[in-house]
Amino acid sequence: MDFINSPLAVLVILGIVAVAAVVYEPAEFVGAWRALAKLYATDRRPLSAAFPGESVALGVHNYTHIDAALDDEGLWMMYDGPDPKKAPAGVLIPWDCIRFVAEDRGRHRFQIRAKKDPIEFRVSPEFGTALQRRSLRAPNYEDSA
């Protein structure tokens, strides 16, 4: 019991918590990714990822890293999380299914058409600007419905 009261025990516990916080991938992201993949999953890959390791918030507040590419077909997102067996590896979202919403707290917010409610995601300003320019070329998904 003396070990728990020692400064070393406190450092060990803080170290374990820090490692767990960095490695942990919230299940909510995987659920949102699965919902997105039901509509847009693909086994194909883009020629190159213009935005590797992009930090994306898909759904509520959970950030994860993906590789992303933009081309004439649409937005490619390749998930490389800790448990890729639970989620399809890649999605291809056509341009007419993506809508820019707003800039929010230094990030760009978009919506993707889904069966019931749109799926929201937030990206970095650099990726968001490129995505916004590209998505504005295609008809808005509200116009194509």
ChimeraX commands (.cxc) that place a marker at each C-alpha (Angstrom):
marker #1 position 0.00,0.00,0.00 radius 0.5
marker #1 position 3.03,2.28,0.48 radius 0.5
marker #1 position 3.70,2.17,-3.27 radius 0.5
marker #1 position 0.40,3.96,-4.07 radius 0.5
marker #1 position 1.37,6.84,-1.74 radius 0.5
marker #1 position 4.80,7.32,-3.32 radius 0.5
marker #1 position 5.58,9.96,-5.99 radius 0.5
marker #1 position 6.74,7.18,-8.32 radius 0.5
marker #1 position 3.28,5.60,-8.25 radius 0.5
marker #1 position 1.70,8.92,-9.16 radius 0.5
marker #1 position 4.07,9.29,-12.12 radius 0.5
marker #1 position 3.40,5.72,-13.28 radius 0.5
marker #1 position -0.36,6.25,-13.13 radius 0.5
marker #1 position -0.11,9.58,-14.99 radius 0.5
marker #1 position 2.06,7.92,-17.63 radius 0.5
marker #1 position -0.46,5.13,-18.18 radius 0.5
marker #1 position -3.31,7.63,-18.46 radius 0.5
marker #1 position -1.31,9.76,-20.93 radius 0.5
marker #1 position -0.53,6.78,-23.17 radius 0.5
marker #1 position -4.15,5.62,-23.08 radius 0.5
marker #1 position -5.38,9.10,-24.02 radius 0.5
marker #1 position -3.11,9.21,-27.07 radius 0.5
marker #1 position -3.83,5.67,-28.29 radius 0.5
marker #1 position -7.57,5.55,-27.57 radius 0.5
marker #1 position -9.85,5.74,-30.62 radius 0.5
marker #1 position -13.43,6.51,-29.58 radius 0.5
marker #1 position -16.02,3.97,-30.64 radius 0.5
marker #1 position -18.30,6.83,-31.71 radius 0.5
marker #1 position -15.95,7.64,-34.59 radius 0.5
marker #1 position -15.98,4.05,-35.79 radius 0.5
marker #1 position -19.80,4.12,-35.64 radius 0.5
marker #1 position -19.96,7.33,-37.68 radius 0.5
marker #1 position -17.41,5.90,-40.11 radius 0.5
marker #1 position -19.52,2.75,-40.52 radius 0.5
marker #1 position -22.63,4.86,-41.25 radius 0.5
marker #1 position -20.66,6.77,-43.87 radius 0.5
marker #1 position -19.19,3.58,-45.31 radius 0.5
marker #1 position -22.64,1.97,-45.73 radius 0.5
marker #1 position -23.37,4.61,-48.35 radius 0.5
marker #1 position -19.97,5.37,-49.86 radius 0.5
marker #1 position -17.55,2.45,-49.19 radius 0.5
marker #1 position -15.13,1.53,-51.94 radius 0.5
marker #1 position -12.28,-0.91,-52.41 radius 0.5
marker #1 position -10.59,1.41,-54.89 radius 0.5
marker #1 position -7.85,3.86,-53.95 radius 0.5
marker #1 position -6.96,7.30,-55.33 radius 0.5
marker #1 position -3.65,7.72,-57.11 radius 0.5
marker #1 position -2.23,9.72,-54.21 radius 0.5
marker #1 position -3.38,11.26,-50.96 radius 0.5
marker #1 position -3.04,15.04,-51.17 radius 0.5
marker #1 position -3.79,15.35,-47.46 radius 0.5
marker #1 position -2.10,12.50,-45.56 radius 0.5
marker #1 position -2.67,12.29,-41.81 radius 0.5
marker #1 position -5.46,14.86,-41.88 radius 0.5
marker #1 position -7.16,15.40,-38.52 radius 0.5
marker #1 position -10.92,15.03,-39.02 radius 0.5
marker #1 position -13.82,15.22,-36.59 radius 0.5
marker #1 position -16.54,12.95,-37.93 radius 0.5
marker #1 position -19.75,13.07,-35.97 radius 0.5
marker #1 position -19.73,14.76,-32.58 radius 0.5
marker #1 position -16.31,15.72,-31.16 radius 0.5
marker #1 position -14.02,12.81,-31.94 radius 0.5
marker #1 position -10.91,13.54,-33.97 radius 0.5
marker #1 position -9.01,10.92,-35.86 radius 0.5
marker #1 position -6.47,10.84,-38.65 radius 0.5
marker #1 position -7.29,9.89,-42.21 radius 0.5
marker #1 position -5.61,10.18,-45.57 radius 0.5
marker #1 position -7.68,12.27,-47.96 radius 0.5
marker #1 position -7.63,13.04,-51.67 radius 0.5
marker #1 position -9.72,15.22,-53.96 radius 0.5
marker #1 position -10.27,14.39,-57.61 radius 0.5
marker #1 position -12.97,14.59,-60.28 radius 0.5
marker #1 position -14.90,11.69,-58.74 radius 0.5
marker #1 position -15.19,13.22,-55.28 radius 0.5
marker #1 position -13.68,13.19,-51.81 radius 0.5
marker #1 position -11.65,10.10,-50.92 radius 0.5
marker #1 position -11.12,9.35,-47.22 radius 0.5
marker #1 position -9.00,6.40,-46.13 radius 0.5
marker #1 position -9.29,5.39,-42.48 radius 0.5
marker #1 position -6.21,4.00,-40.79 radius 0.5
marker #1 position -7.37,3.69,-37.21 radius 0.5
marker #1 position -6.36,1.22,-34.55 radius 0.5
marker #1 position -8.98,-1.36,-35.52 radius 0.5
marker #1 position -9.52,-1.14,-39.29 radius 0.5
marker #1 position -11.28,-4.53,-39.29 radius 0.5
marker #1 position -14.26,-2.91,-37.56 radius 0.5
marker #1 position -14.56,-0.19,-40.20 radius 0.5
marker #1 position -14.20,-0.23,-44.00 radius 0.5
marker #1 position -10.88,1.17,-45.12 radius 0.5
marker #1 position -12.06,3.80,-47.58 radius 0.5
marker #1 position -14.96,5.87,-48.82 radius 0.5
marker #1 position -15.51,7.89,-51.98 radius 0.5
marker #1 position -18.08,10.66,-51.55 radius 0.5
marker #1 position -19.36,12.24,-54.78 radius 0.5
marker #1 position -19.19,16.03,-54.94 radius 0.5
marker #1 position -22.95,16.46,-55.12 radius 0.5
marker #1 position -23.24,14.78,-51.69 radius 0.5
marker #1 position -20.97,17.26,-49.87 radius 0.5
marker #1 position -22.03,20.66,-48.59 radius 0.5
marker #1 position -19.97,23.38,-46.94 radius 0.5
marker #1 position -21.69,24.64,-43.77 radius 0.5
marker #1 position -19.43,27.18,-42.05 radius 0.5
marker #1 position -16.10,27.98,-40.51 radius 0.5
marker #1 position -16.33,26.98,-36.88 radius 0.5
marker #1 position -13.61,27.55,-34.23 radius 0.5
marker #1 position -10.78,27.59,-36.75 radius 0.5
marker #1 position -12.02,24.53,-38.65 radius 0.5
marker #1 position -14.23,24.10,-41.72 radius 0.5
marker #1 position -17.51,22.26,-41.17 radius 0.5
marker #1 position -19.16,20.18,-43.92 radius 0.5
marker #1 position -22.16,17.89,-44.24 radius 0.5
marker #1 position -22.41,14.65,-46.17 radius 0.5
marker #1 position -25.74,13.38,-47.39 radius 0.5
marker #1 position -26.93,10.31,-45.50 radius 0.5
marker #1 position -30.22,8.39,-45.30 radius 0.5
marker #1 position -31.77,10.30,-42.39 radius 0.5
marker #1 position -29.71,13.19,-41.07 radius 0.5
marker #1 position -26.57,14.51,-42.72 radius 0.5
marker #1 position -23.24,13.39,-41.27 radius 0.5
marker #1 position -21.14,16.36,-40.20 radius 0.5
marker #1 position -17.38,16.53,-40.24 radius 0.5
marker #1 position -14.80,19.21,-39.45 radius 0.5
marker #1 position -11.38,19.59,-41.01 radius 0.5
marker #1 position -8.33,21.85,-40.81 radius 0.5
marker #1 position -8.42,25.22,-42.60 radius 0.5
marker #1 position -6.00,24.17,-45.37 radius 0.5
marker #1 position -7.91,20.99,-46.23 radius 0.5
marker #1 position -11.25,22.76,-45.68 radius 0.5
marker #1 position -10.43,25.53,-48.14 radius 0.5
marker #1 position -9.44,23.03,-50.85 radius 0.5
marker #1 position -12.52,20.93,-50.14 radius 0.5
marker #1 position -14.81,23.97,-50.16 radius 0.5
marker #1 position -13.47,25.20,-53.52 radius 0.5
marker #1 position -13.85,21.79,-55.06 radius 0.5
marker #1 position -17.33,21.10,-53.65 radius 0.5
marker #1 position -18.66,24.47,-54.85 radius 0.5
marker #1 position -18.00,23.42,-58.46 radius 0.5
marker #1 position -20.56,20.61,-58.19 radius 0.5
marker #1 position -24.29,21.17,-57.63 radius 0.5
marker #1 position -25.23,21.26,-53.97 radius 0.5
marker #1 position -26.79,18.05,-52.71 radius 0.5
marker #1 position -29.94,19.95,-51.80 radius 0.5
marker #1 position -30.23,21.03,-55.46 radius 0.5
marker #1 position -29.70,17.49,-56.76 radius 0.5
marker #1 position -32.26,15.81,-54.49 radius 0.5
marker link #1:1,2 radius 0.2
marker link #1:2,3 radius 0.2
marker link #1:3,4 radius 0.2
marker link #1:4,5 radius 0.2
marker link #1:5,6 radius 0.2
marker link #1:6,7 radius 0.2
marker link #1:7,8 radius 0.2
marker link #1:8,9 radius 0.2
marker link #1:9,10 radius 0.2
marker link #1:10,11 radius 0.2
marker link #1:11,12 radius 0.2
marker link #1:12,13 radius 0.2
marker link #1:13,14 radius 0.2
marker link #1:14,15 radius 0.2
marker link #1:15,16 radius 0.2
marker link #1:16,17 radius 0.2
marker link #1:17,18 radius 0.2
marker link #1:18,19 radius 0.2
marker link #1:19,20 radius 0.2
marker link #1:20,21 radius 0.2
marker link #1:21,22 radius 0.2
marker link #1:22,23 radius 0.2
marker link #1:23,24 radius 0.2
marker link #1:24,25 radius 0.2
marker link #1:25,26 radius 0.2
marker link #1:26,27 radius 0.2
marker link #1:27,28 radius 0.2
marker link #1:28,29 radius 0.2
marker link #1:29,30 radius 0.2
marker link #1:30,31 radius 0.2
marker link #1:31,32 radius 0.2
marker link #1:32,33 radius 0.2
marker link #1:33,34 radius 0.2
marker link #1:34,35 radius 0.2
marker link #1:35,36 radius 0.2
marker link #1:36,37 radius 0.2
marker link #1:37,38 radius 0.2
marker link #1:38,39 radius 0.2
marker link #1:39,40 radius 0.2
marker link #1:40,41 radius 0.2
marker link #1:41,42 radius 0.2
marker link #1:42,43 radius 0.2
marker link #1:43,44 radius 0.2
marker link #1:44,45 radius 0.2
marker link #1:45,46 radius 0.2
marker link #1:46,47 radius 0.2
marker link #1:47,48 radius 0.2
marker link #1:48,49 radius 0.2
marker link #1:49,50 radius 0.2
marker link #1:50,51 radius 0.2
marker link #1:51,52 radius 0.2
marker link #1:52,53 radius 0.2
marker link #1:53,54 radius 0.2
marker link #1:54,55 radius 0.2
marker link #1:55,56 radius 0.2
marker link #1:56,57 radius 0.2
marker link #1:57,58 radius 0.2
marker link #1:58,59 radius 0.2
marker link #1:59,60 radius 0.2
marker link #1:60,61 radius 0.2
marker link #1:61,62 radius 0.2
marker link #1:62,63 radius 0.2
marker link #1:63,64 radius 0.2
marker link #1:64,65 radius 0.2
marker link #1:65,66 radius 0.2
marker link #1:66,67 radius 0.2
marker link #1:67,68 radius 0.2
marker link #1:68,69 radius 0.2
marker link #1:69,70 radius 0.2
marker link #1:70,71 radius 0.2
marker link #1:71,72 radius 0.2
marker link #1:72,73 radius 0.2
marker link #1:73,74 radius 0.2
marker link #1:74,75 radius 0.2
marker link #1:75,76 radius 0.2
marker link #1:76,77 radius 0.2
marker link #1:77,78 radius 0.2
marker link #1:78,79 radius 0.2
marker link #1:79,80 radius 0.2
marker link #1:80,81 radius 0.2
marker link #1:81,82 radius 0.2
marker link #1:82,83 radius 0.2
marker link #1:83,84 radius 0.2
marker link #1:84,85 radius 0.2
marker link #1:85,86 radius 0.2
marker link #1:86,87 radius 0.2
marker link #1:87,88 radius 0.2
marker link #1:88,89 radius 0.2
marker link #1:89,90 radius 0.2
marker link #1:90,91 radius 0.2
marker link #1:91,92 radius 0.2
marker link #1:92,93 radius 0.2
marker link #1:93,94 radius 0.2
marker link #1:94,95 radius 0.2
marker link #1:95,96 radius 0.2
marker link #1:96,97 radius 0.2
marker link #1:97,98 radius 0.2
marker link #1:98,99 radius 0.2
marker link #1:99,100 radius 0.2
marker link #1:100,101 radius 0.2
marker link #1:101,102 radius 0.2
marker link #1:102,103 radius 0.2
marker link #1:103,104 radius 0.2
marker link #1:104,105 radius 0.2
marker link #1:105,106 radius 0.2
marker link #1:106,107 radius 0.2
marker link #1:107,108 radius 0.2
marker link #1:108,109 radius 0.2
marker link #1:109,110 radius 0.2
marker link #1:110,111 radius 0.2
marker link #1:111,112 radius 0.2
marker link #1:112,113 radius 0.2
marker link #1:113,114 radius 0.2
marker link #1:114,115 radius 0.2
marker link #1:115,116 radius 0.2
marker link #1:116,117 radius 0.2
marker link #1:117,118 radius 0.2
marker link #1:118,119 radius 0.2
marker link #1:119,120 radius 0.2
marker link #1:120,121 radius 0.2
marker link #1:121,122 radius 0.2
marker link #1:122,123 radius 0.2
marker link #1:123,124 radius 0.2
marker link #1:124,125 radius 0.2
marker link #1:125,126 radius 0.2
marker link #1:126,127 radius 0.2
marker link #1:127,128 radius 0.2
marker link #1:128,129 radius 0.2
marker link #1:129,130 radius 0.2
marker link #1:130,131 radius 0.2
marker link #1:131,132 radius 0.2
marker link #1:132,133 radius 0.2
marker link #1:133,134 radius 0.2
marker link #1:134,135 radius 0.2
marker link #1:135,136 radius 0.2
marker link #1:136,137 radius 0.2
marker link #1:137,138 radius 0.2
marker link #1:138,139 radius 0.2
marker link #1:139,140 radius 0.2
marker link #1:140,141 radius 0.2
marker link #1:141,142 radius 0.2
marker link #1:142,143 radius 0.2
marker link #1:143,144 radius 0.2
marker link #1:144,145 radius 0.2
view
